[in-house]
């Protein structure tokens, strides 16, 4: 099963095309731009986990049937139900705990 590769930052709604080098995801594929991840202190507002750079799906099928043309990216925009201003208490509780220990 391939990643969805969501098209936007869930917090600021910035476009994050499939080849965006500033797209970050958590383990549940919550998708944020690097600027918002910094504002969130690397705390996913949905699960409390950390973020890693989102992989870039190859455009060329280096292996038969495996490329962005064969597994298209999502066009469904997802937006957070939280505002950055609502997250300070949540972030403050766990930001100093490394993601692997949360």
N, C-alpha and C positions, 0 to 999 in steps of 0.2 A: 504494500500500500504506500503510495507516494504522499509527500506533504501537500497540503492544499496550496501553499504559496499565496497567501492572502494579499490583496492589492493595496492595502492602506495601513497606516498607523492607527491603532485603536484609540489613541488619546487625542492626537492633533489632526487626524484624518489626512495626513500627508500621503500623497501617492507613493507607493513602494512597488514599482514594477518588478517583474521576475528577476531582473539582473541588478537590482538595487544593492549596493554594497553596504548601505547603512541600515538594512532591515535586520531586526533582532527578533528571536522567538524564545518562548519558554517551552517547557516540556509538553504543554497542551496546545502548542502552536499559536498562543496569543502573540500577536504581531505588533511591534512598536518600532519607531525609528530610533536611532542611536541617541538623538537629542532627548527624546522623552524617557528613554531608559536611564539616562544620566539624571534627569529630573526626578525619576522614581527611585533613584539610588540602587538600581539593579534589583528592585523588588517588583515582581509581577503583581499588579493590583487585583488580579483575579484568583491566583492560587498561592501567592507568596513565594514562589520560586524565583530563580534567577534567569538571566537571559544569555543566549549565545548567538553568534552571527547566523542568520538564516542561510542555508546552502543555496547556491545558484544552480538551477536545473540546466544541464547542458542543452545548447541549441542544436548541436549536431548529434545525430544518433551514432555515437561511437560503437555502441552495441545495437544490434538490430532491435528496433521497436522501443528504444529507451532514449527519450529526449523530450523537450518541452512540446514538440509537435505531436508526440504520442501520448503524453500525459499532460494535458493543458493545465495551466494555473487557474486558480479560482478568480472569478470576477465578483464574488459576493463580498461586499464591504462589511466589516464588523466594527462597531464602535463600542467603547467601554461604557458601562452604565455608571461609572464613577467619574467625577471631576477631579483634577489634580488637587484642588483645594480640600476635597473631602478625604484625601488619602494620607495626610500628614501623620495622624495617630497610628494608622496601620503600618506605614513605612517606618516610623520611628521605633516601633516595637521590635522589628526584625532586621533592619538594614545592616546592623553590625554582626549578624550571624551569617557566616558564609553559606551560599546557596546549598552546598552539599550537606549542611547540618541543619537546614530548616525543616 
